[in-house]
Structure formats: structure tokens, C-alpha cells
Amino acid sequence: MQTPEAFLSENGFVTAAETNRVALIGAFISEMEKGLAGEPSSLAMIPTYVGVNGKVPPGAKAAVLDAGGTNFRSAVVSIPPKIENKVNQPMPGTKGEVDADTFYTAFAKEIGRVSAYATVPKIGFCFSYPADATPELDAKLNCWTKGIQAPEIVGQFVGSELMKRVGGGKIAIVNDTVATLLAAKATEGDKTYSSYIGFILGTGTNAAYVEKNINIRKLQNLSEDGLMIINAESGNFNKMKRSRFDEALAAKLPDGAHNPFEKMISGGYLGPLGLEVFKAAAKAGFFSESAAKKVMSLAQLETMDFDNFLAAYRKEGRENPLDAIFADAADAQMARRLGLPVIERAAVLTAVHLAAFVIKTGEGTDPAAPVAINADGSTYYKTRAIDFADTVRRELDAMLVKARNIHYAITPQVDDAPMVGAAIAAML
């Protein structure tokens, strides 16, 4: 009988141990450079026109909006991070189609409510829908996601249209990944960071980092000695080897051709990917007849259940379908040998991902001034099958500190990072 490890290898699954970290880092950096030059690349490398220079004024308070899902939030944010007067409400357009005036009025009302408490004039706005950034820190909406029904807004400059409704003023719009990067500045205190990375690994994934203007060759007339945050849209990286399981999952998804890297590491896909492994293994005879039939009839598998099963953890009040399917100890042991490599691979690819961005900053040569990585997201912090965050740190130590003498620091987790980052965008 074939071993589980041989079965995975036969199906093109590159395990954590087999991953060529150096080659993948090189491929990532190559795609980054092409994207910065405006050449064909799997990485969009979107200029944000947002910088990171300067210190956050002590005691400053900013009025902040945060929209990116089916709800939007408003609050007053100060640094060190403190969020006050916070209100959470449905995003306009979630309960039926709305026109432009109805849409903007909802946000303008909240600006009026929170700006009375602010000490800086600019509004911070984390707007995490597909949009093009402008040098004025506005955002031109490309399309809606999450089922928002506000068609008049598509193609508009959201910031300028919004500020018309409040009688003028300034606004700084950033997306959630850029805001996560900026939130790292809230953790500085007396520390010195040479550069910054914002990283999200939850349902999906993305990274932003600070690039030298001189390297952003697709933009003209930039100050050559300046710096700018780049939104990489890194979930779309496509230069890694995908297994038959990855390809089978992609074939079943409406956006299967998009964001292949995201589908290998993020929480929206690890459970479904594990189910593809289990079903292929059932066909190959790795489980008892009873378990195989149950696996083949399972329509879907959430990442939480996949992860909890691999960790032998039973969440109170939640039935895990895998516990019933693999009730036999031998089946359960086999399923864990087949499933755990999916999580382990995700952790190593996450570290490769981050290492490439740290290297690309060109900073971190002084251990007293490391590159700050602000990581956010449930997959990064709450995975149970392995200590995900610790695995990533060990990999980064090997790939960066030991191999290249490049130094990094994972910053303390920042609660409400999108709101904190948006506030810092308004303050700097």
C-alpha cells in the first residue's frame, strides 16, 4: 500500500519539507519588479501614494470610517490605539439598491458625528473594495464586492464625492492591507523600524510594503528619493507549483483562475482543499469503506472544521462532520497524515511570501532597526493544527536572519488595525 506521503507527491503536492524557499523568494521578487515596471506580472503592485515618514502627533485624534464588507464603522481614533465613539451599522446598499445621495449621506452623517471630537482636520477612511488610488489619496471605485448594490458609485472618486456632502475638507483613503501596514507605526513607541509591511491572512490574503520611488518605474515624475506604500495584491502570485488537488478545487470555483496563491494559504480555501485531498485519498483506498463513502458524499468542508479535526479539538456546541466520518481511530490517523501537510505548506508559503517583501524593502540590515511586519487575520493567529505564527517566525529566522543577515520584527497584534491605520493615514 502506498504511503500518504507518496500519494501526495504523486499528485504533485509539494510539502513544506520539499519547498524550495530560495527559488520561490526569487520568483516573488521577480514578479514584484515586473509589476513595478508595468510589465506583465501576476502581481498588480498598485501604487497607493501613501508614505510612512514622520511621527504620529502625540495625543492626536482622527475621525475614521471603515468600510469593506457588509457593515461600516465610524469612530474617533487616537494613538497609542484608543477607539472611542464607535458605531457599527449596515453598509448602504446591503438591503437593496441605493442611489448616490443615499449612499454618501450615510457616511457624511457619521463624519459630522465623529469629526467634532477630532483634533486633526483630515478624515481617515479604510475603503476595502476594488479601487484605483490617486495622488490626492482618493479612490476611484472599480466595482463592488460583498453584494453591495450602489451602481451609481462605480467609477466615481469616492473621497471627493463624499467631501462635497460635508462642505469640503480633506480625506485619506486606504485599503485594509495598507491600513494594516500603517497600524504598525502605532506599535513603535521608542523602537526604530527601518521599514514596514502589512499582511493579512484571514479568509483571503494580501500584503503591502514600502518601496523606493525610484523603483516604481511605471509611474513618472515621482521624487526619486521618496518612498511609497505598494499594495501588491499578492494573493494572485502564480509562480508556485500547484497540485492536482489545487487544480481540482480551482475548477469548482467561479473565480478559480484568480488568486491561486491565496487559494493555497488562506482560510477561505484550506478546508475545501483538504476535502479534495480526502476525496482523492478515498478513491485511492486510504480509508475504510464506510469512511470513504461518507467522505465522497460530503458536499463541503469549512476550514474551521478541517483545522479543528487535525488538531483533535472539539469546539463546544459545534458538530464537526469529520469527527463522525473518521470515527475509527485508524481512519482518523490516516486523515490527519493526509491533511496536516495542507496546513504546514500554507505556513511555509506564508513565510516565503513575507520574506520576499522584507528583502524587497532593502532594509533590515541593522538588528536595532528591523523591518516591521504587522500581521492581521484569523488564519494567521487562530489556526490550531500547528502553531502557525510560530512556524512562520521560525521560517523567517532561517530565510532572513540566518541566511541573509536581514532583521525583521513581528509587531504586537493591533486590534482594529484597519481603523488604526486609517487614523494614521490622516495624521501623517
C-alpha positions in Angstrom: 0.0 0.0 0.0 1.3 3.4 -0.9 2.2 5.8 1.9 0.2 9.0 2.3 3.4 11.0 1.6 3.9 9.1 -1.6 0.3 9.7 -2.6 0.6 13.4 -2.1 3.9 13.6 -4.1 2.4 11.5 -6.9 -0.4 14.1 -7.2 2.1 17.0 -7.4 1.7 18.2 -3.8 4.9 19.9 -2.7 5.2 19.5 1.0 6.7 22.0 3.4 9.9 20.0 3.6 10.2 19.9 -0.2 9.5 23.5 -0.8 12.4 25.4 -2.5 12.3 28.5 -0.5 15.1 30.3 -2.2 13.7 29.7 -5.7 10.2 30.9 -4.6 11.5 34.0 -3.0 13.3 34.8 -6.2 10.2 34.2 -8.2 8.2 36.5 -5.9 10.7 39.3 -6.2 10.9 38.9 -10.0 7.1 39.3 -10.3 7.2 42.3 -8.0 9.8 44.0 -10.1 7.9 43.3 -13.3 4.7 44.7 -11.7 6.5 47.9 -10.6 7.8 48.4 -14.2 4.4 48.0 -15.7 5.3 44.7 -17.4 3.1 41.6 -17.5 3.1 40.1 -14.0 0.8 38.2 -11.7 1.3 40.9 -9.1 -0.5 44.2 -9.7 1.8 46.2 -7.5 -0.6 49.1 -7.1 0.9 52.4 -6.1 -1.0 54.0 -3.2 0.6 57.4 -3.0 0.7 56.9 0.8 4.0 57.4 2.6 5.2 56.4 6.1 7.6 59.2 7.0 7.0 61.2 10.2 5.9 60.5 13.7 2.2 60.4 14.7 1.5 63.5 16.7 1.1 62.6 20.4 -2.5 62.9 21.6 -3.9 63.5 18.2 -7.4 62.2 17.4 -8.7 61.5 13.9 -12.3 60.9 12.7 -12.3 57.5 11.0 -14.6 55.5 8.7 -14.0 51.8 7.9 -15.9 50.1 5.0 -15.0 46.8 3.3 -17.8 44.3 4.0 -21.5 44.4 4.7 -21.0 46.8 7.6 -19.3 50.1 8.0 -17.9 51.6 11.2 -17.1 55.1 12.4 -15.1 56.2 15.4 -12.6 58.6 16.8 -9.1 57.0 17.0 -6.1 58.2 18.9 -2.5 56.9 19.2 -1.5 54.8 21.2 -4.5 53.0 19.8 -7.7 54.0 21.5 -11.1 53.9 19.8 -13.9 56.0 21.0 -17.5 56.9 19.9 -17.6 53.8 17.7 -20.7 52.9 15.8 -21.2 49.9 13.6 -24.1 49.9 11.0 -25.1 48.2 7.8 -23.2 49.3 4.6 -25.5 51.3 2.4 -26.6 49.0 -0.4 -26.8 45.8 1.6 -30.5 45.8 2.0 -31.4 46.9 -1.6 -30.2 49.3 -4.2 -29.4 52.8 -3.2 -28.6 55.9 -5.2 -25.5 58.1 -4.8 -27.1 60.7 -2.5 -28.4 58.0 -0.1 -25.0 56.3 -0.2 -22.9 59.3 0.6 -25.3 60.8 3.1 -24.9 57.8 5.3 -21.2 58.4 5.5 -21.5 62.2 5.7 -23.7 61.8 8.7 -21.1 59.8 10.5 -18.3 62.3 9.6 -20.5 65.0 11.2 -20.9 62.9 14.3 -17.2 62.0 14.9 -15.4 65.0 13.5 -16.5 67.1 16.4 -14.1 65.0 18.6 -11.1 65.0 16.2 -8.0 67.2 16.6 -6.7 66.6 13.0 -8.6 68.1 10.0 -8.2 65.2 7.6 -10.6 62.2 7.7 -9.2 58.7 7.6 -11.2 56.2 5.5 -10.4 52.5 5.2 -12.2 51.6 2.0 -11.5 48.0 1.1 -13.3 47.5 -2.2 -11.5 47.3 -5.6 -10.5 50.9 -6.4 -7.7 52.9 -8.0 -5.7 55.1 -5.7 -4.9 58.7 -6.6 -2.1 61.1 -5.6 -4.7 63.0 -3.6 -5.4 59.8 -1.6 -8.8 59.4 -3.2 -10.2 56.1 -4.5 -11.9 55.5 -7.8 -14.3 52.6 -7.3 -13.8 49.8 -10.0 -16.6 47.5 -8.8 -18.5 46.4 -5.8 -18.0 43.1 -3.9 -19.9 41.6 -1.0 -23.2 42.2 -2.8 -23.3 45.9 -2.3 -26.0 47.5 -4.6 -25.0 51.1 -5.3 -24.3 51.1 -9.1 -24.0 54.9 -9.4 -20.9 54.9 -7.2 -18.9 52.7 -9.6 -16.4 54.8 -11.5 -16.7 57.7 -9.0 -14.0 59.2 -6.8 -15.4 58.2 -3.5 -13.5 60.7 -1.4 -14.2 63.8 -3.4 -17.8 63.0 -3.8 -18.2 62.3 -0.1 -16.5 65.6 0.9 -18.9 67.5 -1.3 -21.6 66.3 1.1 -19.8 67.7 4.2 -19.0 71.1 2.7 -15.3 70.3 1.8 -12.2 69.2 3.6 -9.6 66.6 3.2 -9.8 62.8 3.3 -7.2 60.0 3.2 -8.5 56.7 1.7 -6.5 53.5 2.1 -7.4 49.8 1.8 -7.3 47.3 4.6 -3.8 46.0 3.8 -2.3 49.5 3.6 -4.1 50.4 6.8 -2.6 47.3 8.5 0.8 48.4 7.4 0.3 51.9 8.8 -1.0 50.4 12.1 2.5 49.1 12.7 3.5 52.7 13.4 1.2 52.6 16.4 3.5 49.9 18.0 6.7 51.9 17.6 7.0 53.6 20.9 10.7 54.1 21.5 11.6 51.4 18.9 13.0 52.1 15.5 11.8 50.3 12.4 13.6 50.7 9.1 10.6 49.8 7.0 7.1 48.3 7.3 4.9 45.5 5.9 1.2 45.0 6.3 0.0 41.4 5.9 -3.5 40.0 6.1 -4.2 36.2 6.3 -7.8 35.5 7.1 -10.4 34.4 4.6 -8.1 35.8 1.9 -4.6 37.2 1.8 -2.7 40.3 0.7 0.4 42.2 1.5 1.6 45.8 1.3 5.1 47.1 1.7 7.2 50.3 1.4 9.0 50.8 -1.9 11.5 53.4 -3.1 10.0 55.7 -5.7 12.9 55.2 -8.0 11.9 51.5 -8.3 8.3 52.3 -9.3 9.2 52.6 -13.0 5.6 52.6 -14.2 5.0 56.0 -12.7 6.5 59.2 -14.0 7.6 62.4 -12.2 8.0 60.9 -8.7 10.6 62.3 -6.4 13.4 59.8 -6.7 14.4 60.0 -3.0 10.8 59.4 -1.8 9.0 56.3 -0.6 5.6 54.9 -1.2 3.4 52.1 0.1 2.7 49.5 -2.6 -0.4 47.3 -2.5 0.9 44.1 -4.1 -2.4 42.1 -4.4 -0.1 39.2 -3.6 -2.8 36.6 -3.5 -2.6 36.4 -7.3 1.0 35.3 -7.3 1.1 32.3 -9.8 4.7 31.1 -10.0 4.4 28.2 -7.5 3.7 24.6 -8.3 0.1 23.6 -7.8 -1.0 20.1 -7.1 -3.9 18.2 -8.7 -5.9 19.0 -5.5 -5.3 22.7 -6.0 -6.4 22.4 -9.6 -9.5 20.4 -8.8 -10.6 23.0 -6.2 -10.0 25.9 -8.6 -12.1 24.1 -11.3 -15.1 24.1 -8.9 -14.9 27.8 -8.0 -16.4 30.7 -10.1 -13.1 32.7 -9.7 -10.9 29.6 -10.0 -8.4 31.3 -12.3 -7.9 34.2 -9.9 -5.7 34.5 -6.8 -4.1 31.0 -7.0 -1.6 31.7 -4.2 -4.5 32.9 -1.9 -6.2 29.6 -2.5 -3.2 27.7 -1.2 -2.7 29.6 2.1 -5.9 31.4 3.3 -8.8 30.4 5.4 -11.4 30.7 2.7 -9.9 27.7 0.9 -7.9 25.4 3.3 -10.9 23.4 4.3 -12.2 22.9 0.7 -8.7 22.0 -0.3 -8.4 19.4 2.5 -11.7 17.9 1.2 -10.2 17.5 -2.2 -7.3 15.6 -0.7 -9.6 13.4 1.4 -11.8 12.6 -1.6 -8.9 11.6 -3.8 -7.5 9.5 -1.0 -10.8 7.8 -0.5 -10.9 6.8 -4.2 -7.3 5.5 -3.8 -8.3 3.2 -0.9 -6.7 5.0 2.1 -9.8 4.8 4.3 -12.2 2.1 5.4 -15.2 1.5 3.1 -17.6 3.3 5.5 -15.4 6.4 5.9 -14.7 6.5 2.1 -18.4 6.6 1.3 -19.1 9.3 3.9 -16.2 11.4 2.6 -17.4 11.1 -1.0 -20.8 12.3 0.0 -19.6 15.4 1.9 -20.5 18.4 -0.1 -18.4 21.0 1.6 -15.9 21.4 4.4 -15.2 24.6 6.3 -11.7 25.5 7.2 -12.6 25.7 10.9 -13.8 22.1 10.9 -10.8 20.9 8.9 -8.4 22.7 11.3 -10.2 21.5 14.5 -10.2 17.9 13.3 -6.4 18.0 12.5 -5.8 19.5 16.0 -8.1 16.8 17.6 -10.0 19.8 19.1 -13.8 19.7 19.6 -15.4 23.1 19.7 -18.2 23.2 22.2 -21.6 23.5 20.6 -20.3 22.8 17.1 -20.5 19.4 15.4 -17.6 18.6 13.2 -18.5 16.3 10.2 -15.0 14.9 10.1 -15.3 13.5 13.7 -18.2 11.4 12.5 -16.7 10.4 9.2 -13.3 9.4 10.7 -14.7 7.8 13.9 -12.4 4.9 13.5 -9.0 5.6 15.0 -7.1 4.2 12.0 -9.2 6.3 9.6 -8.6 9.4 11.8 -4.9 8.8 11.9 -4.7 8.4 8.2 -6.8 11.5 7.5 -4.5 13.6 9.8 -1.4 12.4 7.9 -3.0 13.4 4.7 -4.5 16.7 5.9 -1.8 18.2 8.1 0.6 18.8 5.1 -2.0 21.3 3.7 -1.7 23.5 6.8 2.1 23.0 7.0 2.5 24.0 3.3 0.4 27.1 4.0 2.6 28.3 6.8 5.8 27.8 4.8 4.4 29.6 1.8 3.3 32.4 4.1 6.8 32.8 5.4 8.2 32.8 1.8 5.7 35.4 0.9 6.7 37.7 3.8 10.5 37.0 3.3 10.2 38.3 -0.3 8.6 41.5 0.8 11.2 42.1 3.6 14.0 41.5 1.2 12.4 43.8 -1.4 12.3 46.7 1.1 16.2 46.7 1.0 16.1 47.4 4.8 16.6 45.4 8.0 20.4 45.3 7.8 20.7 46.7 11.3 19.3 44.5 14.1 18.4 47.6 16.0 16.2 48.8 13.1 14.3 45.7 11.8 11.6 45.7 9.2 8.2 45.7 11.0 5.6 43.2 9.9 2.1 43.8 11.2 0.2 40.6 10.6 -3.6 40.5 10.9 -6.2 37.8 10.3 -7.7 34.7 11.8 -5.8 32.1 9.8 -2.5 33.6 11.0 -3.4 33.8 14.6 -6.1 31.2 15.2 -5.0 28.1 13.3 -4.9 25.1 15.8 -3.4 22.2 13.8 0.0 23.8 14.1 1.3 26.9 15.8 1.0 28.8 12.6 2.5 32.1 13.7 5.4 30.4 15.4 6.1 28.3 12.4 6.2 31.4 10.2 8.6 33.1 12.6 11.0 30.1 12.6 11.0 30.0 8.8 11.6 33.8 8.6 14.5 33.4 11.0 16.1 30.8 8.8 15.4 32.6 5.5 16.2 36.1 6.6 18.3 36.3 9.7 20.5 33.2 9.3 20.7 33.1 5.5 20.9 36.8 4.7 21.5 38.8 8.0 18.3 40.7 7.4 16.3 41.5 10.5 12.6 41.7 11.0 10.1 42.1 13.8 6.5 40.8 14.0 4.8 43.7 15.8 2.3 43.2 18.6 -1.1 42.5 17.2 -3.1 45.7 16.7 -6.8 45.4 17.5 -9.0 47.1 14.8 -5.9 47.6 12.6 -7.9 49.0 9.7 -9.3 51.8 11.8 -6.0 52.5 13.5 -4.2 52.5 10.1 -6.8 54.8 8.6 -6.3 57.2 11.5 -2.5 57.3 11.0 -3.0 57.9 7.3 -5.0 61.0 8.3 -2.4 62.1 10.8 0.9 61.8 8.9 
